[in-house]
Amino acid sequence: MFAIKIFEYILKSVCLESCLKFLGTAAVVLSAALLLWHFLAPERPEADRPRKNVADKAMVKLMEDLRAQRGEIKEIAVMHFKNDGSDYVTQTLRKKLATSGIFEVAEADMMEKITIMLKLRNRGSFSTEEAVRYGRKFEVQAVITGILERFESMKGGAVIRGTVRIIGIPDGKLIAEIPVRESTVVNIFGKRKSSAAVNSVPAAPAAAGFPWHIRFLIFVMSVLLLPVLTISFLRCMVAKRSNKCNGFVLCVYTVIGMILAFFMVGGFDSVLSVVLFSGASLLAFLYNASIMSFALKLES
């Protein structure tokens, strides 16, 4: 196994051992920090179903208005809307503009992506000066910016009120200002939905922490680097030439691997998660047993 050969070389190299101990420590600390943030991070408010419905409805008209008033503009960036605490309006507009082909849409900047990943609130802006700086950074022809004055649900539906602007780059000229006015609230003369029908639609579940591939990467890195991080401890225990000590070390490593596997699968809510947990735990055990065997051979 390639990982075992690397570990064998590490045990024979004092200088490389010191370097990898530092890297291993940094990797495990980073993994622990990400896991702690997953559980302790602030919860960004999610837009409920009525608010999503009214926003989607408003987007249909907004897209047509943007198409009609774009002029010769093709390359644009969408700045995070002010007062869009749930990110739903900004992200939905970006996606619709990108998939419709009306504009060539620049991706969100790195700071905004990190803010979304860490579940923090985006401040947003409706300032022309900030829009110009944002547009120059992406070298686009215009920036779409907006502000939400109302975006709330109520009995019978929801309402959205705001303003969207197209700001020319680099001069900051106001190309278009489009009002956003939409409501799904039924008035007394219309056919009223019962409150039970409105409330029966479940809200979309919040994003379940880190994506699967990130949790898998954390698991693999932590299991592989754990022996590297604890080389001194491993050598000390192996040097005792005691089956009890070796068994204790193997149990400790395996339990840590099982804890990491549990965080990776995210709980036992299905048969698949139990199978994945069992398989990952078994692989961690076999890897740790192989490492222990090689360490014993090298010490002897």
ABEGO torsion letter per residue (X at the ends): XAAAAAAAAAAABAAAAAAAAAAAAAAAAAAAAAAAAAAABBBBBBBBAAAAAAAAAAAAAAAAAAAAAAEABABBBBBBBBGBAAGAAAAAAAAAAAAAGABBBBBBBAAAAAAAAAGBBBAEBABAAAAAAAAAAAGBABBBBBBBABBBBBBGEBBBBBBBBBBBOAAGBBABBBBBBBBABBBAABBBBBAAAAAABBBBBBBBEBBAAAAAAAAAAAAAAAAAAAAAAAAAAAAAGBAAAAAAAAAAAAAAAAAAAAAAAGEBABAAAAAAAAAAAAAAAAAAAAAAAAAAAAAX
